[in-house]
């Protein structure tokens, strides 16, 4: 819990990258999203290197490529990995660019819940999709009613979060708002 009167240091500390853009293990090229796990390992979506990088707590010199890094594309060596696997498993989209329930159009962020369902902010389709574990098609869980600022619409959604009650929070980029959808 963070107290209401908490303060933060004025100066930040570089914990990953910081050596110019590039594809060396001490560099990032347009990092887009990140996650910090319980042991303070930072996992970063290194966007323009088409890879996922991992930095262990305290190691500020070099990260480790844990997925991708083999250029852009939809090959099974470029997506989801189980620890020790050589090939990944397709978990969302993968059927070309489009607005079908098995397609995405500029996916921006994802969230994986405890049941291993995958939520994706489908940016240029103005919706958030949910893929239940093992599903071949997603379900529209927010937006999907065209681009706009009505309460049923999104406009270029980006960041997403699903809490333990299944409530979905969406950063709606174009209309400068955060939307909330309750489950059900």
C-alpha positions in Angstrom: 0.0 0.0 0.0 1.2 3.5 -0.9 0.4 6.1 1.7 -1.5 9.2 0.6 1.5 11.4 1.5 4.2 9.3 -0.3 6.9 11.1 -2.2 9.3 10.0 -4.9 13.0 10.9 -5.5 13.4 13.8 -7.9 16.0 12.0 -10.1 15.3 8.7 -11.8 17.8 5.8 -12.3 18.4 4.0 -15.6 17.8 0.3 -15.0 17.7 -0.9 -18.6 19.2 0.3 -21.9 20.4 3.9 -21.8 23.2 3.2 -24.3 21.5 4.8 -27.4 19.1 2.9 -29.6 20.3 -0.4 -31.0 20.0 -4.2 -30.8 22.9 -5.0 -28.5 21.8 -6.6 -25.1 22.6 -3.3 -23.3 20.4 -1.3 -25.7 16.7 -0.8 -26.4 15.1 0.6 -29.5 11.8 2.3 -28.8 10.6 0.3 -25.7 6.9 0.3 -25.6 5.7 -1.5 -22.5 7.1 -3.2 -19.4 6.3 -5.4 -16.5 8.0 -5.9 -13.1 7.6 -9.2 -11.4 7.7 -10.1 -7.7 11.5 -10.4 -7.6 12.0 -7.0 -9.4 12.9 -8.6 -12.8 11.9 -6.1 -15.5 10.5 -7.5 -18.7 10.4 -5.0 -21.6 8.7 -5.0 -25.0 11.6 -3.7 -27.2 9.3 -2.5 -30.0 11.6 -1.7 -32.9 13.9 -4.7 -32.2 10.9 -7.0 -32.3 11.9 -8.7 -29.1 11.1 -9.1 -25.4 14.0 -8.2 -23.1 14.5 -9.2 -19.4 16.7 -7.4 -16.9 17.3 -9.1 -13.6 17.2 -6.9 -10.5 20.6 -5.2 -10.0 21.9 -6.1 -13.5 22.1 -2.7 -15.3 24.7 -3.7 -17.9 23.1 -6.3 -20.1 19.6 -7.7 -20.5 18.6 -11.1 -21.9 16.4 -11.7 -25.0 13.6 -13.9 -23.9 11.4 -13.9 -27.0 11.6 -12.7 -30.6 14.6 -10.7 -31.8 14.4 -12.4 -35.2 12.9 -9.4 -37.0 9.1 -8.7 -37.4 6.7 -11.3 -38.5 4.2 -13.9 -37.4 6.4 -17.0 -37.2 6.0 -19.3 -34.2 9.6 -18.4 -33.1 8.4 -14.7 -32.7 5.5 -15.0 -30.3 4.7 -16.6 -26.9 7.3 -18.9 -25.3 7.1 -21.4 -22.6 10.4 -21.5 -20.6 12.8 -23.8 -22.6 10.7 -24.0 -25.8 12.3 -23.3 -29.2 8.9 -22.3 -30.7 6.1 -20.2 -29.4 2.4 -20.7 -29.4 0.0 -18.4 -31.2 -2.3 -16.9 -28.6 -4.1 -14.0 -30.3 -4.6 -12.7 -33.9 -2.1 -14.2 -36.4 -4.5 -14.1 -39.3 -3.3 -10.9 -41.0 -4.3 -7.3 -40.4 -8.1 -6.8 -40.1 -11.1 -6.4 -38.0 -12.3 -10.1 -37.8 -12.6 -11.8 -34.4 -9.4 -13.7 -35.3 -7.5 -10.6 -36.4 -5.9 -7.5 -34.9 -5.0 -4.1 -36.4 -2.1 -2.4 -34.6 -2.2 -4.2 -31.3 -0.7 -1.9 -28.6 -0.7 -3.5 -25.2 -1.7 -6.8 -23.7 -2.7 -8.1 -20.3 -2.7 -11.8 -19.2 -5.0 -12.7 -16.3 -4.5 -15.5 -13.8 -6.5 -17.9 -15.9 -4.1 -17.2 -18.8 -6.7 -15.3 -20.9 -5.1 -12.6 -23.1 -6.5 -9.1 -23.4 -5.2 -6.9 -26.3 -5.8 -3.3 -27.0 -6.6 -3.4 -30.7 -5.6 0.2 -31.4 -6.9 0.9 -34.9 -10.0 -1.3 -34.5 -10.9 0.9 -31.5 -11.6 -2.1 -29.3 -10.2 -4.4 -26.6 -10.2 -8.1 -27.4 -10.1 -11.0 -25.0 -8.8 -14.4 -26.0 -9.7 -17.2 -23.6 -6.9 -19.7 -23.2 -6.8 -21.9 -26.3 -9.4 -19.9 -28.3 -9.1 -19.4 -32.0 -11.2 -16.2 -32.0 -11.3 -13.3 -29.6 -14.3 -11.6 -27.9 -14.8 -7.9 -28.0 -14.9 -6.8 -24.3 -14.7 -3.0 -24.8 -15.3 -0.6 -27.7 -15.8 -2.2 -31.1 -18.6 0.3 -31.9 -16.5 2.4 -34.3 -14.1 5.2 -33.3 -15.6 7.8 -31.0 -16.1 9.3 -27.6 -19.4 7.7 -26.6 -19.4 5.5 -23.5 -19.6 2.4 -25.8 -16.7 3.6 -28.0 -12.9 3.9 -27.8 -10.5 5.9 -29.9 -7.1 4.3 -30.4 -6.9 2.4 -27.0 -3.5 1.8 -25.6 -2.7 0.7 -22.0 -5.0 -1.9 -20.4 -5.4 -3.5 -17.0 -7.8 -6.1 -15.6 -8.2 -6.3 -11.8 -8.9 -9.5 -9.8 -12.7 -8.8 -10.1 -12.5 -8.8 -13.9 -12.9 -5.0 -14.2 -11.2 -3.7 -17.3 -9.4 -0.3 -17.4 -8.5 1.2 -20.7 -6.3 4.3 -21.6 -8.3 5.9 -24.4 -5.5 7.7 -26.3 -7.4 10.1 -28.6 -10.0 11.3 -26.1 -7.6 11.7 -23.2 -9.5 9.5 -20.8 -9.4 6.3 -18.9 -12.5 4.1 -19.3 -13.7 1.3 -17.0 -15.8 -1.7 -17.9 -17.1 -4.0 -15.2 -17.4 -7.7 -16.0 -20.8 -9.0 -17.0 
